[in-house]
Every structure is written in C-alpha cells, then in structure tokens.
Amino acid sequence: MQLLPKHKPDIIVPEIEAIRTERFYDYEKQGIQVVPSAKASNFTMNRKLFEIWQP
C-alpha cells in the first residue's frame, strides 16, 4: 500500500472488510501498531476464513 510510506502512521485501525487483512502482520513487523492486533483483525475480518470455518 503506497499510503503507508507517504503518511508513516503509528497506528492502523481497520474499519472495512474489503481489505487484505493478512498484510497487517507485515505492518506489525514494521513497527506499526494494528488495533485490534493483526491476528484478531485477520480472524474477524477475513471472509475466506469464514467460508472455511463453519460450525
């Protein structure tokens, strides 16, 4: 994402599901805080995981 190098955020707060949530792990490795965590965001916002997991 080209916005990150330009704006250099300290914190990312995802609000929509139409994003590549797996990238949050890379952002955390770069020192950017993801709230909630990359793991929590990916688990709760990733539609592909919902399709795989069915109770």
VENJOPE-V568333 format. One record per pair of residues at least 4 apart in sequence whose ideal C-beta (glycine too) atoms are under 7 Angstrom apart, sorted by sequence separation. I is the first residue (numbers start at 1). GAP is how many residues later the second one is. D is the distance in Angstrom with one decimal. If there is no record, write none. Layout:
# VENJOPE-V568333
I,GAP,D ; I,GAP,D
This chain:
# VENJOPE-V568333
2,4,6.4 ; 3,4,5.7 ; 23,4,6.4 ; 24,4,6.4 ; 25,4,6.6 ; 26,4,6.5 ; 28,4,6.5 ; 34,4,4.8 ; 36,4,3.9 ; 37,4,6.7 ; 38,4,6.0 ; 39,4,6.2 ; 40,4,6.1 ; 41,4,5.5 ; 42,4,5.1 ; 47,4,6.6 ; 48,4,6.7 ; 49,4,5.9 ; 4,5,6.6 ; 14,5,6.2 ; 27,5,4.3 ; 36,5,5.6 ; 28,6,5.5 ; 43,6,6.4 ; 27,7,5.8 ; 34,7,6.0 ; 24,10,4.6 ; 28,10,4.9 ; 25,13,4.7 ; 24,14,3.5 ; 12,15,6.0 ; 24,17,5.4 ; 24,18,6.1 ; 12,20,5.8 ; 21,20,5.4 ; 22,20,5.9 ; 21,21,4.2 ; 10,22,6.8 ; 11,22,4.6 ; 12,22,5.0 ; 13,22,5.2 ; 9,23,6.1 ; 10,23,6.4 ; 11,24,5.9 ; 21,24,5.0 ; 21,25,4.9 ; 14,27,5.3 ; 17,28,4.9 ; 17,30,6.4 ; 14,31,6.4
